[in-house]
Amino acid sequence: MWSRKGVCLQLSPRQSEICDNLGNLRSPTERFSCYPWRLLNLEVHFGCGFAVPGRTLELNLLSACITCKFTYLFNLGDSDKTMILYSIFFFVIAIIVGIWAHLKFTTTYNHFAQVPSRSGITGRDAAHFVMQKAGIQDVEIVPIPGRMIDHYDPIKKRLALSEENYAGTSLAALGVAAHEAGHAIQHAVGYQALQLRTSLVPITNIASKYLHYIILGGIAFQILGLIKLGILCYVVLTVFQLVTLPVEFDASRRAKLELSGLGIIAADEMPGVTKTLNAAGLTYVAAFIASLANLIYLILVARGRG
């Protein structure tokens, strides 16, 4: 049992040692400097799936540090307590929303991946027919190893389907394939939201590449300049996720219209396709919410440091 300032928790001896050592230091900087070699080797995951390369996260150290963060609330003024609680609230929202959306999509996709379409058309052929109707003849359709990694590459004009969706005839496979074909149609007709998202890709890649290092360094070592730079990175990512929403929902709308219009999917099969695509759409909504929540979290942290 570890106790400090009225907080009692059942911790392992190692956790208690870390909490006691951190708790006896005077300043946040000293607390974070207590185990710098441990902090620099963490694998820390943020709301949008970014991670700091390193060893597997040591749960004992993580739980101990989280315990200390809550314990220090008792030593702060009311305004500081409120600020930290709000920042923790938004950070937790980002995690919960991301997990919920992932589970929702995975469950829905796995269910309808087991429901074969009556037409017997493969995902590859469905994508081909959808693009053919739109007059698109120069997009290559290729299978790729992996699961749930289907995408359309507007630069290479290549529509890549996971092997199970490429050769599959399930409602999920047809929905996903037609959705990616919808992106190809967007590209062909010059859909403005897709063009805007494509233009944001370079700066978004740069922001996402360095974001985890910036945030870890800014928060762990109390460097306000790095935290502010992290805020700018999250602004870029949040805008990108926002622009992504109409692109994805429009592609799903086009997919459902074409699958029905071409007779690939019967009317009574459409709910399965709709549920699969809607669940996939939720992952993009969750990514936006998570990115926005992390942005608010960093802004609150910066205000607290300021």
VENTA-V70128 format. One record per backbone hydrogen bond with DSSP energy under -1.0 kcal/mol. NH is the residue of the N-H (numbers start at 1). CO is the residue of the C=O. Records with the same first field share a line. If there is no record, write none. Layout:
NH->CO, CO
This chain:
2->9
4->7
7->4
9->2
16->12
17->13
18->14
19->15
20->16
21->17
22->18
23->19
24->20
25->22
31->27
32->28
33->29
39->35
40->36
41->38
42->39
46->50
49->46
52->44
62->58
63->59
64->60
65->61
66->62
67->63
68->64
69->65
70->66
71->67
72->68
74->71
75->72
76->73
81->77
82->78
83->79
84->80
85->81
86->82
87->83
88->84
89->85
90->86
91->87
92->88
93->89
94->90
95->91
96->92
97->93
98->94
99->95
100->96
101->97
102->98
103->99
104->100
105->101
106->102
107->103
108->104
109->105
110->106
111->107
112->108
113->109
114->111
117->169
123->168
124->166
126->122
127->123
128->124
129->125
130->126
131->127
132->128
133->129
134->130
135->132
136->131
140->157
142->159
144->161
151->160
153->158
157->153
158->153
159->140
160->151
161->142
163->144
166->162
167->163
171->115
172->112
174->170
175->171
176->172
177->173
178->174
179->175
180->176
181->177
182->178
183->179
184->180
185->181
186->182
187->183
188->184
189->185
191->186
195->191
196->192
197->193
198->194
199->195
200->196
204->200
205->201
206->202
207->203
208->204
209->205
210->206
211->207
214->210
215->211
216->212
217->213
218->214
219->215
220->216
221->217
223->218
227->223
228->224
229->225
230->226
231->227
232->228
233->229
234->230
235->231
236->232
237->233
238->234
239->235
240->236
241->237
242->238
243->239
244->240
248->244
249->245
250->246
251->247
252->248
253->249
254->250
255->251
256->252
257->253
258->254
259->255
260->256
261->257
262->258
264->259
265->259
269->266
270->266
273->269
274->270
275->271
276->272
277->273
278->274
279->275
280->276
281->277
282->278
285->281
286->282
287->283
288->284
289->285
290->286
291->287
292->288
293->289
294->290
295->291
296->292
297->293
298->294
299->295
300->296
301->297
302->298
303->299
304->300
305->301
306->302
